[in-house]
């Protein structure tokens, strides 16, 4: 598809892909037609079906029968490219939406959590699990809880393609969501690569502001080969994925209480919680603000990519019920490929 100057048909197709990207459930043509009105596009159900047929042929969408359609990984990629010129800050919008959609209750162990989705070749899945072991056991991930899906099934907004196994890891924005529900406003500043020395956070060596990007920073860092998560897990020295947040200083005590409860439920991710106006990891913090460094949810997948396994990662891909999650340790007892 040519993006320099979109035709009317292309504009409608991109809008349909956008509507599908915002749903964790398959959507039918009637629902899509209604949602398109939010973007000023008025199509009949028949018109929507025509554009969906074109999207199917291009590999952007996949039919799930009467349930409707969902985006494929290729569809997500096409949407990112198409929206890039107008969607600087798109990731920040996704983070805010997923935080709002987080309904998990740590005490009851029920509710929904935001995820990242990773697609792995079936014949390398066990090998990938083994490569992810270090990050899990070293505690440099948001959680050891994951969900898996076979081809044709979905994780969040992603349908798993043929020949792949899908893995959902808990996204660090889950912490934003829990704090938001407690009345704590959290500002997501940037995603970065954090240097670790002797198993302690040292400094950020690369950062991408959420407000200035349309692509998830962790995806970019993994593709660029900028991490050494496996080495960090083995030796305590390396480069891992991490994110930086800020909140009002008065909320620190409550935030500490809520994240402790979250950790009891198997979801950690808070690597550093600073004090009032205190710089952390060489990042300055605003007046009467507190900084917080969160571990990247894709750290285990970065370790697998470092081991030579090809993986397609889709950050902030939707939400799943807590009941769908299981410990990665339970999937392969001896962790051996």
N, C-alpha and C positions, 0 to 999 in steps of 0.2 A: 504494500500500500504506500502511495506517495503522500508525504506529510507536509511538503512545502506549501501546498495550497489544497486543502481538503475540498472534495466535491460534496454536494448535498448528501449523496448516498453514503460517502465515507463518514461524514459527520454523524449521521444517524447510526451507523454501525458502531462507531466509537462510543456513542452515548449508550447503546445497548450493552456493550462490553463493560462500561463503567457501572451501569445499574447492576449487572451480574457480579461485579467485583465487590460490591457493597453488601452482598448477601451471603450468608453461610449456608443457605438452603437453595436447592434448585428453584428456578422461577419459570412460570409459564408465560405465554404471550400476553395474556390479559393483565397479569401483574406488571410485566415489563412495560406495556403500553401506558399503564397508569403512572408508573415511576418516571417514565420519560418526560412527562409533563413538567417535572421539576426542573428540567433542563430546557424548557421551551420547545420541546419536540412533540408533535401531535401525530401519532400513527395509529391506524386501525390495527386490530388484532391480526388481520390478514397481512398488513404491511410489516408488522413485527416478525411474523412467521417467515416472510420472504427474506428479510435481512438475517434472520437466524439460520436459514438454509445456506446463505452465502458464507456466514461465519463458520458453520459446520464444515463446509467444503474447504475453507482455508485453514481449518484445524484450530480455530480460536475458541470454539465452543464444543460441548459434547452433550448429546441428548441422553437423558436418563429416563426416557419413556414418558409416561404420564406425569411424572414428578416435575418435568421441565428441563431446563438447560443449566449448565454451570460452565464457568471458564476453564479452559485447559491452561497448562503452564505457558504454552505458546501465546494464548490469548492474553495472559497477564503481561508477558513481555511486550506484545504489540501495544497494549494499553499504556504501558510505561513510556514507550517511544512516542506514541501519539500525543500524550498529555505533557511531555517534558517541557515544551515551550511555554505552556500556560500554567503548569502545576509546580512551580518552584514552591517548596513548602508542603507538597503533597504528603510526604511522610509524616510531618508534624500533624496534619489533619487526621491521618490514619491512626496515629498514636492517641490522639484525643478521643476519637470515636471508639477505639478498642478499650480505652480506660473507662469510658462511660458504659460500655457493654459488659464490663466485668461484674459478675454477680456472685462470685465465690464467697462463701462464708467459711472462714477457717475453723470455727468452732463446730459447725455442723458437717463440714467436709462435703458440702454440696454447692452447686452453682456452676457458672461458666467462666472460663479463663481464656485469655488471648494466647495465640500460638504462632509459631513459625512452622512452615512445612518444608520438608526436604525430601527430594525424590532420588532414590538409590536403585541401581540395577539389581534385580533379584539375585543374580549369581554372585554379587559382591556384598550382599546385605550383612551376612555374618561377619565378614571381614571388617565392614564398617563399624559394626558394634564393638568389635575388639579394639579398633582404633579409638573409639569414643571412650573406652574404659578409663583411660588416664584422667581425662578432664572430670569425669564423674567422681572417681575416687579421690581426686585432689580437691574436690569441692569448688572448682572454678566454672560452675555453670549455675543457671537459675534454679534448676531442679533435676533430680534423677528420674522424675516422672515423665513418661512420654506416652504417645498414642501411636499406633501403627495402622496402616490401611493397605489393602491389596488393590491391584489394578481394577479400575472401574468404580472403586469406592472413593469417598471424599474425606478430606481433612480440612476443616474450615471452609474456605471458598475454593479449594483446589481439588479437582478430580485426578486421581492417580492414573497415569497413562499405562498402556500395555508394556509389560516387561519391567515394571518398576514396583518398588515398595515405598509407600509414603511413611515418613516419620514426623510426628509433630512434637516439637519441644516448646516448653512454656516460654512465652515472650516476657522480657523484663518489664514491659508496660503493665503487667499484672499488678506490680507494686503500685504504680500510679493509680490503678483502678481501686485497689483496696484502700489507699489513702484518700482518694476522692470520696469514696463512700463514707469515710470517717470525717468528712468536711475539711480535709487538708488539700489546698491547691498545690499541685506539683508542676513546676515548669521544666519541660524536657528541653535541654540545651543542645546536646550533641552526642553523636556516637563516635567512638574512637578506638584506637589501638593503645593499650596500656602496657607499659613496660613493667615487668615484675622481677624483683631481685630478692633472693632468699625467701621466696614464697610471700613476699610483701609488696603491695603496690608502690611503685616508684614515681612514674610520671607518664603523662600522655605524650606519645610521640607523633600522633596523627589524629586530627579531629575533622568531622564534617558536621556543620550546624544543620539541625533538622529543618530550620526555617529556610534554608537555601538549597535544598535538594529534593528531587522527585524520586530518588532511588534509595533504598535502605542502605545506610553506611556499612553495616556488617557484611551484606552481600558483596559490596564493592571491595572491601578489605580482603575477604576470602578469595575472590576472583584474582585480585592483584598479588596474592601470595605474601601478604604483609604480616601474617600471624605465625607464631611458633607455639601454639597451645600445647602440643604434645611434649615439647621440650620443657615448657613451664611446669607441666604436670610431673615430669620425670625428675627434673633437677631443681625446680623452684625458681628458675631463671628463664624468662622468655617474654613473648608478646601475645597478649590475649585481647579479646573483644570486650569492651566495657562502654557504659553509657553514663552521662553526667546529668544530674537533676538538681534543682534548687527548690527550697520551700521556705516559708516564713520561719524565723527562729523560734517563735513562740509555739510552733507546732512540733518541735523536735521530740519532746517527751512522749506525746501521743503517737507520733510516727514510729518511735522506737518500740512502743508497746504493740502497735498493730503489726509491724514487720516481724516481731518476735513470735506473735501468734501464727503468722503466715509460715514462718520457718518450722514451727511445731507441726504444721500440716504437710510438711515436705517441700515447701517452696521457699527457698532462700533468696539469694541474689544480691543482697545488700553487702557490698564489699567494704565500703567505707561510709560512715556517717559522721560528718564533721560537726564542729561547734560553731557558735555564732560568729559570722564574718571571717571564719578561719579558712585559709586556702587549703585545698586538698589535692594531692597529686600534681602540685605546681599550678593548679587552676585557682584563680582568685574568685572569691565569693562576694556577692553584694552586701551592702550594709543591712544589718538585722536579718540576714538570710543564712540558711544552712545548706551546705553542699552535700550531695550524696552520689557515690559511685556505685553503679549497678553492674553486675556481671552480665555479659552478653549471653542470651539464650542459645545462640548458635555456636558457642565455643566447642562443644563436643563434635559438631559437624566440621568445624574448621580443622580439628585434629585429624579427622578422617580424610579430609581433602589433602592435608599435609602428608598423609600416608600414601598418596597417589590414587585415591579413589575419586572418581568423577561423581559429583553430587550437584544437583540443581537446588539451590536454596531460595525460598520465597518468604521473605520476612513479613511479619504482621499480616498473616494470611487469613485470619478469622478467629473464631472462638470454638471451643469444645467444652463439653460437660466434664466435670472432674471425674465422674464415674468411668469415663473412657480411658483414663490414664492408668498406667501401671509402671512399676519400677523397671528401669532398663536392666537392672540386675536379674530380674526374673525371666528375661527373654533368653539369655544364654548363661547358664550357671558357671561354666568354666571360662567364658569369654574367649574361647579359642576358635579361630576361623577354620 
